[in-house]
Amino acid sequence: MVVTVRIALAGTVAQAGTESQTATLRSARAMRIDINSDVGESFGAYTIGHDAGLMRSITSANIAAGFHGGDPSVLRETIRQAKAHGVAVGAHPGFPDLVGFGRRELNVTPKEAEDFVLYQVAAVSGVAAAEGVRVQHVKPHGALFNMAVRSAELSAAIARAVAAFDRSLILFGLPGSAILAAGRAAGLRVAAEVFADRAYEPDGSLASRRKPGAVIHDPDAVVARAVRMVKERSVVAVDGSVVPLEVDTMCVHGDTPGSDDLAAKIRAGLEAAGVTVKAIGAN
């Protein structure tokens, strides 16, 4: 019997002609992952995150552009750190909400969202260009990311902004979310992002940070979840059900206490399990 199956291979779409070929491609995809982190979120006199330590373990950096965190000097220094460590650079646009760290939902129009995402992508890309670095991807931050999961209109606005700037950029989003669909519709390459240190609802969405246990702090449990996510393409939800996942890139939150040590343990655990850790845009 001959079947045709769509398989996302490191953020691209591959065609499989037979069941055996499908199994081979699925196995190959399971042996590679990108580790990303939200960095460059310090600003002025305020230090947020563990950027220097994270750069030793991650493969892609999502760099803030000043709206939810970051400032011009931090932006440039973070890009320099990423370049020095061979870490791919991405833009991390968020709501204009320093006080709420971009984690409060704001009522904005699609045009407003499109414009401020474009502004932030352009800022990161411009400073990166000055440092001899090309931006690889875009990952929305915080509430903007979460609202886009369930809003096709907001997702389309984000995708339009990214595509208007550079159609070669990779757009990150939750597996099965509206933002990945919008990115594909806009002609962008997309990457399904998972979170080993976050609890999942049965529908595949992230549990609200307001719920107890929404953030998992036990490093051993996080590493075990990371390996399962990559090798089995699934996660155990809060109700005990098993949720299947697309997995192209895995996030370690930069502002989590001890995030640099956690990222190192996740990478070591994945590599020990036979998984190649490499930037999403790398060959």
C-alpha positions as CSV (number, residue, x, y, z in Angstrom):
1,M,0.0,0.0,0.0
2,V,1.3,3.5,-0.9
3,V,0.5,6.4,1.3
4,T,1.4,10.1,1.2
5,V,2.2,11.8,4.5
6,R,3.2,15.3,5.4
7,I,6.1,15.4,7.9
8,A,7.6,18.5,9.3
9,L,11.4,17.9,9.1
10,A,13.2,20.5,11.1
11,G,10.6,23.1,10.2
12,T,10.1,22.1,6.5
13,V,7.6,19.8,4.8
14,A,8.8,16.5,3.4
15,Q,6.8,14.0,1.3
16,A,7.0,10.3,2.1
17,G,6.0,7.8,-0.6
18,T,5.8,4.6,1.4
19,E,5.2,3.6,5.0
20,S,8.8,2.5,5.4
21,Q,10.0,5.9,4.1
22,T,7.6,7.6,6.5
23,A,9.0,5.7,9.4
24,T,12.6,6.5,8.4
25,L,11.8,10.3,8.1
26,R,10.0,10.3,11.4
27,S,13.0,8.6,13.1
28,A,15.4,11.2,11.5
29,R,13.3,14.1,12.7
30,A,13.1,12.7,16.2
31,M,16.9,12.8,16.5
32,R,17.3,16.6,16.1
33,I,16.1,19.6,18.1
34,D,16.8,23.3,18.4
35,I,17.0,24.8,21.9
36,N,15.9,28.4,22.2
37,S,15.6,30.9,25.0
38,D,14.2,34.4,25.5
39,V,17.2,36.7,26.2
40,G,18.2,40.3,26.0
41,E,15.3,41.3,28.3
42,S,17.3,43.4,30.8
43,F,17.0,47.1,30.5
44,G,18.4,50.2,32.1
45,A,19.4,49.4,35.7
46,Y,17.4,46.1,35.7
47,T,18.9,42.8,35.0
48,I,16.6,39.9,33.9
49,G,17.7,36.4,33.1
50,H,20.9,34.5,32.8
51,D,22.0,35.3,29.2
52,A,25.7,34.7,29.5
53,G,25.2,31.2,30.9
54,L,22.4,30.3,28.5
55,M,24.5,31.1,25.5
56,R,26.7,28.1,26.3
57,S,23.8,25.6,25.9
58,I,21.2,27.1,23.6
59,T,21.3,27.1,19.8
60,S,18.8,29.9,19.0
61,A,18.3,33.2,20.9
62,N,15.1,35.1,20.9
63,I,16.2,38.7,21.5
64,A,13.8,41.4,23.0
65,A,13.5,44.7,21.1
66,G,12.6,47.1,23.9
67,F,8.8,46.8,24.1
68,H,8.4,44.2,26.9
69,G,12.1,44.2,27.9
70,G,15.5,45.1,26.5
71,D,17.0,48.4,25.4
72,P,19.4,49.4,22.6
73,S,22.6,48.7,24.5
74,V,21.3,45.3,25.8
75,L,20.1,44.4,22.3
76,R,23.5,45.0,20.8
77,E,25.4,43.2,23.5
78,T,23.1,40.2,23.4
79,I,23.6,39.9,19.7
80,R,27.4,40.0,20.2
81,Q,27.2,37.3,22.8
82,A,25.1,35.1,20.5
83,K,27.6,35.6,17.7
84,A,30.5,34.8,19.9
85,H,28.9,31.5,21.0
86,G,27.6,30.5,17.5
87,V,24.0,30.9,18.6
88,A,21.5,31.8,15.9
89,V,19.7,35.2,16.4
90,G,16.0,35.7,16.4
91,A,13.6,38.6,17.1
92,H,11.3,38.4,20.1
93,P,8.5,41.0,19.6
94,G,6.1,41.6,22.4
95,F,3.3,43.9,23.6
96,P,4.5,47.4,24.5
97,D,4.3,46.6,28.2
98,L,7.5,47.0,30.3
99,V,5.5,47.0,33.6
100,G,3.8,43.7,32.8
101,F,6.8,42.2,31.1
102,G,4.6,41.6,28.1
103,R,2.6,39.0,29.9
104,R,-0.6,41.0,30.2
105,E,-3.2,40.7,27.4
106,L,-3.7,44.0,25.6
107,N,-6.6,45.0,23.4
108,V,-4.9,46.0,20.1
109,T,-6.1,46.1,16.5
110,P,-4.6,43.7,13.9
111,K,-3.0,46.8,12.3
112,E,-1.4,47.9,15.5
113,A,0.0,44.4,16.1
114,E,1.3,44.1,12.6
115,D,3.1,47.5,12.9
116,F,4.7,46.9,16.3
117,V,5.8,43.4,15.3
118,L,7.4,44.8,12.1
119,Y,9.0,47.6,14.1
120,Q,10.6,45.1,16.6
121,V,11.7,42.7,13.9
122,A,13.3,45.5,12.0
123,A,15.1,46.8,15.2
124,V,16.7,43.4,16.0
125,S,17.6,42.8,12.3
126,G,19.1,46.2,11.9
127,V,21.4,45.9,14.9
128,A,22.2,42.3,14.0
129,A,23.3,43.5,10.5
130,A,25.6,46.1,12.1
131,E,27.2,43.2,13.9
132,G,27.5,41.0,10.8
133,V,24.7,38.7,11.9
134,R,21.6,37.6,9.9
135,V,18.4,37.1,11.8
136,Q,17.1,33.5,11.6
137,H,13.6,33.5,13.2
138,V,10.8,35.4,14.9
139,K,9.1,34.3,18.1
140,P,6.3,36.4,19.6
141,H,6.6,36.9,23.4
142,G,4.3,36.3,26.3
143,A,0.7,37.4,26.0
144,L,1.2,38.2,22.3
145,F,2.3,34.6,21.7
146,N,-0.6,33.1,23.8
147,M,-3.3,35.3,22.3
148,A,-2.1,34.4,18.8
149,V,-2.5,30.7,19.5
150,R,-6.3,31.2,19.6
151,S,-6.7,34.2,17.3
152,A,-6.5,33.7,13.6
153,E,-6.8,37.5,13.0
154,L,-3.9,38.3,15.4
155,S,-1.8,35.5,14.0
156,A,-2.3,36.7,10.5
157,A,-1.2,40.2,11.5
158,I,2.0,38.8,13.0
159,A,2.7,36.6,9.9
160,R,2.1,39.6,7.6
161,A,4.6,41.7,9.6
162,V,7.3,39.0,9.4
163,A,6.7,38.2,5.7
164,A,6.7,42.0,4.9
165,F,10.2,42.2,6.3
166,D,11.8,39.0,5.1
167,R,10.0,35.8,3.9
168,S,13.1,33.7,4.7
169,L,12.5,34.2,8.4
170,I,11.2,31.2,10.4
171,L,8.1,31.9,12.5
172,F,7.8,30.0,15.9
173,G,4.5,29.0,17.4
174,L,2.8,26.3,19.4
175,P,2.1,23.0,17.6
176,G,-1.3,23.1,15.8
177,S,-1.8,26.8,16.6
178,A,-3.3,29.5,14.5
179,I,0.1,31.3,14.2
180,L,1.7,28.3,12.4
181,A,-1.2,28.1,10.0
182,A,-0.9,31.9,9.4
183,G,2.8,31.6,8.8
184,R,2.3,28.9,6.3
185,A,-0.4,30.9,4.5
186,A,2.0,33.9,4.3
187,G,4.6,31.7,2.7
188,L,6.9,31.5,5.7
189,R,8.7,28.5,7.1
190,V,7.4,27.7,10.6
191,A,8.7,25.8,13.6
192,A,6.6,24.1,16.3
193,E,7.8,25.1,19.7
194,V,7.5,23.1,22.9
195,F,8.2,23.8,26.6
196,A,9.7,21.1,28.7
197,D,9.3,23.1,31.9
198,R,5.6,24.0,31.4
199,A,2.5,22.1,32.2
200,Y,0.2,21.3,29.2
201,E,-3.6,21.2,29.0
202,P,-5.3,18.3,27.3
203,D,-5.9,20.4,24.2
204,G,-2.1,21.0,23.8
205,S,-2.2,24.6,25.1
206,L,0.1,25.7,27.9
207,A,-1.4,25.8,31.4
208,S,-1.9,29.3,32.7
209,R,1.0,30.5,34.9
210,R,-1.7,31.4,37.4
211,K,-2.4,27.7,38.0
212,P,-0.3,25.8,40.6
213,G,2.2,23.6,38.9
214,A,2.1,25.5,35.6
215,V,5.9,25.8,35.8
216,I,7.9,22.6,36.5
217,H,10.9,23.3,38.7
218,D,12.4,19.8,39.2
219,P,15.3,19.6,36.7
220,D,15.2,15.8,36.4
221,A,11.5,15.9,35.5
222,V,12.1,18.7,33.0
223,V,14.9,16.7,31.3
224,A,12.8,13.6,31.2
225,R,9.9,15.5,29.6
226,A,12.3,17.1,27.1
227,V,13.6,13.7,25.9
228,R,10.1,12.3,25.7
229,M,8.9,15.3,23.7
230,V,11.7,14.9,21.1
231,K,11.8,11.1,20.8
232,E,8.1,10.2,21.3
233,R,6.5,13.5,20.0
234,S,4.2,13.7,23.0
235,V,3.7,15.1,26.5
236,V,1.6,14.1,29.5
237,A,-1.0,16.8,30.2
238,V,-2.3,18.0,33.6
239,D,-5.1,15.4,33.6
240,G,-2.8,12.5,32.8
241,S,-3.7,12.2,29.1
242,V,-1.0,11.9,26.5
243,V,-1.0,14.8,24.0
244,P,0.8,14.3,20.6
245,L,3.1,17.2,19.6
246,E,4.9,18.5,16.6
247,V,8.4,19.4,17.9
248,D,11.0,21.5,16.0
249,T,12.4,23.8,18.8
250,M,12.3,23.7,22.6
251,C,12.2,26.8,24.8
252,V,14.0,27.4,28.1
253,H,12.6,30.6,29.6
254,G,15.5,33.0,30.2
255,D,14.0,34.6,33.3
256,T,13.4,31.3,35.1
257,P,15.7,31.0,38.2
258,G,18.6,28.8,37.3
259,S,17.7,28.8,33.6
260,D,21.3,28.6,32.5
261,D,21.9,25.4,34.6
262,L,18.5,24.0,33.4
263,A,19.4,24.6,29.7
264,A,22.8,22.8,30.2
265,K,21.0,19.8,31.8
266,I,18.4,19.6,29.1
267,R,21.0,19.7,26.3
268,A,23.2,17.1,28.1
269,G,20.1,14.9,28.6
270,L,19.1,15.2,25.0
271,E,22.5,14.5,23.6
272,A,22.9,11.5,26.0
273,A,19.6,10.2,24.5
274,G,21.1,10.4,21.0
275,V,19.5,13.6,19.9
276,T,21.4,16.2,17.9
277,V,21.0,19.7,19.2
278,K,21.3,22.3,16.4
279,A,19.8,25.6,15.4
280,I,16.6,25.4,13.5
281,G,18.0,27.1,10.4
282,A,21.3,25.1,10.3
283,N,21.8,22.4,7.7
